């Protein structure tokens, strides 16, 4: 079982920055793709960014040029105790949402392009709240 724990959320003014972290622990299936999702009140879950084992990244159009996803580990069989981050710059009020870390047992190339399907991701964290004021 893979456990994902997010941290780093908070309240910032528009134009501010935050860095979210996702601590992954435990041994389980092979994890080949990690992602950040977000869900604003009254809206559906939205994929924000993905990163795969070789560091290849993808982003939703709404965050390109402002968000950067990174990892301190290599996605491989039985990976554990590693960290993924989401650096968020020039935040906007529409970025306000609960942000979730997610892990998939399939490659990001199989997950496909945005909009991401949350059902492709087997493991989820509990979320961290980001609030951006205008």
C-alpha positions in Angstrom: 0.0 0.0 0.0 1.3 3.4 -0.9 0.5 6.3 1.4 0.5 9.8 0.1 0.5 12.9 2.4 0.3 16.4 1.1 1.5 19.6 2.8 2.3 23.2 2.1 -1.1 24.6 1.4 -2.2 28.0 2.8 -3.7 31.4 2.0 -1.8 33.9 -0.2 -2.7 37.0 -2.1 -3.0 37.0 -5.9 0.5 37.0 -7.4 1.9 35.0 -4.5 3.7 31.7 -4.4 3.3 28.4 -2.6 5.1 25.0 -2.8 3.1 21.9 -2.2 4.8 18.6 -1.2 3.6 15.0 -1.4 5.4 12.5 0.8 5.1 9.0 -0.5 5.8 6.0 1.7 5.1 2.3 1.7 5.7 -0.6 -0.7 3.1 -1.6 -3.2 2.5 -1.9 -6.8 4.9 -0.3 -9.2 4.2 3.4 -9.4 4.9 4.9 -12.8 3.1 8.2 -12.9 2.5 10.8 -10.2 0.1 13.8 -10.5 -1.4 16.8 -8.8 -5.2 17.3 -9.0 -7.3 20.0 -7.6 -11.0 20.5 -6.8 -12.6 23.8 -6.2 -16.0 24.1 -4.3 -18.8 23.2 -6.6 -16.6 22.0 -9.4 -15.2 18.7 -10.6 -11.8 17.4 -10.0 -9.2 18.8 -12.4 -5.8 17.4 -13.3 -3.0 20.0 -12.9 0.3 18.3 -13.7 2.0 14.9 -14.1 5.5 13.6 -13.8 6.8 10.1 -14.8 9.8 8.0 -13.8 12.3 9.8 -16.1 11.1 13.2 -15.1 8.9 14.0 -18.1 6.3 16.5 -17.1 3.0 17.7 -18.5 0.7 20.5 -17.4 -2.9 21.7 -17.8 -3.1 24.8 -20.0 -4.5 26.8 -17.1 -1.2 26.4 -15.1 1.5 26.3 -17.8 4.3 28.8 -17.2 3.2 29.2 -13.5 3.4 25.8 -11.9 6.3 23.4 -11.9 6.1 19.7 -10.8 9.2 18.0 -9.6 10.3 14.9 -7.7 13.1 13.8 -5.5 12.8 10.1 -6.4 12.7 7.7 -9.2 9.5 5.9 -9.9 10.1 2.2 -9.8 9.0 -1.0 -8.3 8.6 -0.8 -4.6 9.6 2.9 -4.4 9.1 4.4 -1.0 9.8 7.4 1.2 10.1 10.0 -1.5 8.8 13.5 -2.3 7.0 15.1 -5.1 6.5 18.9 -5.2 4.4 21.5 -7.0 5.9 25.0 -7.1 3.1 27.4 -7.8 3.9 31.0 -8.8 1.8 34.0 -9.8 -1.2 32.4 -8.1 -4.7 33.6 -9.2 -8.0 33.5 -7.3 -9.2 30.8 -9.7 -6.4 28.5 -8.4 -8.2 28.3 -5.1 -9.0 24.6 -4.5 -8.1 21.5 -2.5 -5.0 20.1 -4.1 -4.5 16.3 -4.1 -1.4 14.1 -4.8 -2.1 11.0 -6.8 -0.2 7.9 -8.0 -0.8 5.6 -10.9 0.4 2.1 -11.7 0.5 2.9 -15.4 2.8 5.2 -17.3 1.9 8.8 -17.8 1.9 8.2 -21.5 -0.9 5.7 -21.0 -2.8 8.0 -18.7 -2.8 10.4 -21.7 -3.4 14.0 -22.1 -5.5 16.5 -20.2 -8.1 16.5 -19.0 -6.8 13.6 -16.8 -9.0 10.8 -15.7 -8.9 10.5 -12.0 -9.9 6.8 -12.3 -6.4 6.1 -13.8 -4.8 6.9 -10.4 -4.9 4.2 -7.8 -3.6 6.0 -4.8 -4.6 9.4 -3.4 -3.7 11.7 -0.5 -6.1 13.6 1.7 -5.5 16.9 0.2 -4.1 20.4 1.2 -6.1 23.6 0.8 -4.9 26.5 -1.3 -6.7 29.8 -1.0 -5.8 32.8 -3.2 -7.4 36.1 -2.4 -7.9 38.9 -4.9 
